[in-house]
Amino acid sequence: MKFSEMDLPSNILTALKKMGFDEMTPIQEATYPIIVAGQDLCALAETGTGKTAACAIPLIQKVDTTQNTIQGLVVVPTRELCLQYVTDIQRIVEKTDLAPFAIYGGFSREIQIAKLKHGVHILVATPGRLMDLLYDGIVNLSNVKCVILDEADELLQKGFFSEIKLLLSCIIHEHQTMLFSATMADDIKKLAHDCLRDPKHISLIKNRAAPASIEHHFCYLHPKNKRAELVRFIKEDKISQAIIFCNARHLVDKLFRTLRDSVKNVDYIHAGLRQEKRTSIITKFRRKQIHYLIATDVAGRGLDFSHVSHIINWDFPGGKEQYTHRTGRAGRMGRKGKAVTFVAKHDLPAFKELVKNKKITPIWVGKDPFQKQDPISSTNHHDPKNKKR
């Protein structure tokens, strides 16, 4: 179905066309009538399938711009996703009177308060800053019609869940609540029911949480050989842009120091950097001024990087869902992508669980550690480049 076939105002259609939105993605087509009807919703779809627009477009239609109040609330787990979300909404509503705004930590509280007092229709927020301004009476949610929890599985984890429950308890009037995510474990699904009222469930994952547009390559090696293998891979493979994931901030810092002299256009990002620095790096990466971004999982959720062709897991992901979100930064909106994960001996049990649970067909770069003693369903591709390895 095309967006032009929907009953959307001409200025919204013009903005969507400018953004390159023509055909609705499956998640957009499946959820649109449910959202417009005002029903609660729990929607699961692979990363990079248009979930942001799926909820943003019908949310925009619910806003009455003659009322200078917050009518739509979007809660996301990270500052970077918060900025991306509000930017997408701004692009869609640029020819309207609708006022979207984002509040998050690491940015001037006073500036955010001034903007809120001036008037906001759709508020995008991270939980910490939102609760801070709620406690101080700066944010008024009495006119909210719709609440969206994006990357809902992260928001409903222990670190955020108490804040989310408290937040929703503050909205005592009837409203619509929607949960969007690429993954949701069974225990999180149970918690989600505490936040929803007779919800509709949409799942387009079909028991495959690993994005289908991604080739999943694995490289079995000794940890001391990782740097040499990474540099060789960067020089030999055709990479448009790559994100290199580490499991901790100090590992990001260390890898950056060891790579910056041998790899051009490399930078790094993690939650320990000042917010303005993080924002600047994301902007440069989107503009392709940075080709290789070394990152913690602060860059692993929801962010849309249209030029990323490769994901490299320098450290084996700490969990199955973490792998899904990381690899989902490539292969977005139907484009092909490639994930390369370094596997040490101690990672093998986690690797076996990953490929089994996520129904991944692994492609080994070089040695297949299971080839002799414990064969599992795998593919070992030896292209000319791999023979050098």
N, C-alpha and C positions, 0 to 999 in steps of 0.2 A: 504494500500500500504506500502511496506517495503522500507526503505532507500536504501537497496541494489539494488532495482529495478530502482533507479534513476541514472542519469548520473553524479555521483559524483566521484572525484578523490579517489583513493584507500586510501591515507593517511587520508582523511576526513572521509571516511567510517570506517576506523580502529578506529579513535578517537570517532566517534559516537557509535560504538559498545562497546567501553571501558566505555562510559558514560551510557550504558544501553539503548540506543536508537535503537530500532528495527523497530517496526511498527510506521508509521506516525500517529499523532493525527489528528482528523478531521480539526482543524484550520490549521495545517501544510499542509495537502493535499489540502485544499480548496484555500489557498493563494499562494502556491509555483508557479504554472504556471503564475499567475498574476504578481508576483514579478519578475520572470525571464523574462517576456515579457516587463518589464520596465514601466508598467502602475502604476499610482497613486492608492492608496488603503486606504480604511477606514475599518478596521477589528475589529469586536467585538466578544469576546468569554469569557466564564467563566474563573475565575482565576484558575491557576493550570492546564491549558490545553495545555501548550507548546507554548505559543505565542512568547517567547524569541527565541527559536530555529526556529520557523516559519519564522521569519524575518532574524535571524542571518545567517542561512545556505545559503540562496540565496544571501544575501549581501556579504558573503565571496567569492562567485563565481564571483562577479562583479569586484573584486579587481585585479589590475595588479601589482604584487609585483616588477616588474622591474622599476616602477615609485615610487620614494620615496616621495609620497604626500598623503595628507588626501583625500581618495576617498569615504569613508562611514562615516556618522555622525549620532550618536544615542543620542537623548536628553531625559533625564529622570528627574523626579521631586525631587528625594532624593539621598543623598550621598550613602546610603546603597544599593539602587537599582543600582546605577552607578557601584559600586564595584562588585555586583553580576553579572551584565550584562557583564562587561569586563572579569570577571573570566570565565564565560561560553564560551565566544568567544575564550579566550586563550586555554581552554581545547580542543575545536574543531580544532584549527589551530596549535596545539603544534608541529606537524610534518611538518609544512610548513614555508615559509619565511615571512608570513604575520605578521605585527606588530600592535596589538591593544593596546590602552592605554586609561586610564580614567583620566579626570580632574574634580575636585570638590573642594568646599570650605573646610576649616579646615585642609588642607594639604599644605605642602611647595610649594609655588608658584614657587620658583627657581628650585626645582627638576622637576616640571612639565614642565617648560620652557625648561630645558636642554633636557628632553626626546622628546619634540615636535621638537626641532631643530635637534635632532639625526635622527628623521624620524618615522612617524606614518601613517599607512594605514587606520585604522578604529578608530575613536575617539568617545568615550562615555563620555558624559558630563552632568553636571547640568547647568541650564541656567545662574546662577549668575557668576560662574567662567568662563564659555565659553564667555559670553559677555565681561567680564573683559579683557580676553586675546585677544579677537577680537579688542576691542578699542585700545589696545596697539600694535596691528599689529603682535602679536606673532602667532596667529592662522590664517592660510591661507585656505580659503574654495573654491578657484578658480577651484579646480579639483574634487570637490565633485560630485559624480554620484548619490548618494542616501542618503536621509535624513529620519530617522525613529524617530517619536515622540511616545515614549512608555508611558503608563499610560496617554494617550492623553487628557482624560477628565480633569485631574488635570493640565496639561500643558496649557490648553486652558481656565482655569479659570482666573479671573481678575488679580490675583497675578502674573501670568506668561505670560498672553496673549500678552501684549505689547512687552515683550522681544522676544517671539517666532515670532511675526510678523516682528520685526526688524531683527531678525536672518535670516528668510527666505528671506527678502528683500535684504540681503547682498549676497545671492547666485543668481546672476542675469542670469547665464547661465542655459540652459535646464538641468533639473535633475528630479529624481523620488522622490516623497514624500509619506511616508506611516504613517498612524495613527493606533496604536494598543491600545485597552483598554478592560476592562471588563464591563465598564458602560459608557454611554454617554447620558446625558439628551438632550432633544430636542433643547434647546437654544444653547448648546455646539455643536450639530450637525451643526447648521447653521453657527457657527463660523468656524467650520472645513472646510466648503466649501471655505472660504477665503484662506485656506492654500493648497488646492488641485486643480489639473487640470483634469477635466473629470474623476473622480475617479471611480473605481469599489468598490462596497459595499458588504462586507461579514459579516453576522451576524449569529452566532451559539448560541445565547442566547435564542431565541424563546420565547420572552416575559417573561422569568424567569431569573432575574438578581441574585437571591440568588442561590449559587451553589447547584446543585441537589444532590451531594454526602454528603451533610451536614444534620444532624438531628438538628432541631431548637427547643431548650428547653428554657423555660422562667420561672423565679421564681419571684412570686409576694410577696413582703415583705416590712416591714418598714425599712427605711435606717439604723436605729440603729442596725438592726439584720444582716446586710450584711456581716460583718466580720465573725461572728460565722457560718453563712451559707456557706461562701466561704471555711473556714477551714474544715468544715464537708464534703463538697463536694470533696475537694482535698484528704482527707483521705479515703473517701468511694468509689470514682469512680476509674476505671482503667485508669489512665492517663499516656500516654507515655511522652508527653511534652505538656505544655499549655502556651498560651499567655493570659495575663490578661490586658484588655484594660481600660484605664482611659481617661477622656476627657481633662486633662490639666497636665502640668508638676508637679505642686505642689501637685496634687492628687496622681500622681505616687510616688513622694517622701514620702508622708504621708502613703500610703498603704504599701510601702516597709518597713517603720519603724515599722508598726504594725504587719507585717507578719514574719519578718526575725527571730524572736525568736521562732516561732511555726511551721514554714515551712522550710524544708531543701532545699538546692540548689535553692534558689530564688535570682533573681537579677532584675535590672531595666534599662530602656533605654528611653531617650527622647532627644530632640534637644538641651537641655541646657548642655549636657555633651560634653567634648572635643572629637574631632573626633577620636583620637586614642583609647579613652575609649569606644566609641560606636562600633568601628570596633572590638575591643577585645571581647566585650560582644556578638556581633553577631557570632563571630567565636566560642566562648565557647558554645553558644546555639546550633549551628549546630553540634558541637561535643558531645552534650548531657551532657556537664559538668554543664549546668544549666538546671533545669527541669521546672521551672516556671519563666517566663519573664513578668514583669509588664512593660507596655509600653503605650506611647501615639501613635497616628496614624503614627508616624515616622516608625513604624514597620508594618503598615497596608496596604502598597501598594507594590504589585509586588514581595515581597521577598518570596523565596522558602525555606521552612523549611520542610524537608522530614519526620521528626519524630513527628511533631505536630499533636496530636490527638484531642485536645480540644482548643476551643476559649471561653474565659470567658469575657463577657462585664460587668465589675464592674460598669461602668457608661453607661447608655443607649446612644447609638450612636446619634450624633447630626444630622444625615441625613440618608436617605435610602441608598445612595450610600456608605456612610461610613460603614454601616452594611455589605454590600456586600463585600467590600474590607477586612474588618476585618475577617469575617468568612471564606473568601477565603484563609486564611493562613493555614487552615486545609482542609482535604478532597481533596488534590491536586492530579492531574494525576490519577483520578479514585478511589483513596483511600477514605475510609469512615472517616468522622469526626463528631464532636459534638460541637455545640455552645450552651452556657448557658448564658442567658442575665438576669440580675437583673432588675426588673421592680417595680418602686415605684408608688404610686398613681398618682403623677403628670406626670408620663411617659405614662399613659394609652392612651391619645389621639394620641401620636406619635406611640405607639405600634399598635393601630388599623390601622393607615395609612400605617405603614410598612407592616403588614401581607397582607393588601389588595393590595398594589402596587407591592409587590414582590412575591405574590402568595405563601406565606409561610403557611404551616400547623403547627401551634404552638403546642408544647407538654408542658403542664404545669407541673412543679415540685411542687407538693403540691397543694395549693389553686388556682382554676381558678376564677379570679375576675369577670368574665362575666357569670358565670354559672347560676345565678338567674335572674339578671336584664337585661342583654343585651347580649344574646347568639350570638357568632360569630363562624364561622367555626373553630373549634379547637379540639384537641385531648388531653385528660388528661390521661397520663400513670402513673399508680401507681404500680411501682415495689416494691419489699420488702424493698429496701433502701429508697424509697420515703415515705413509711409509717412512718418511723422514723421522717419525717419532718413535 
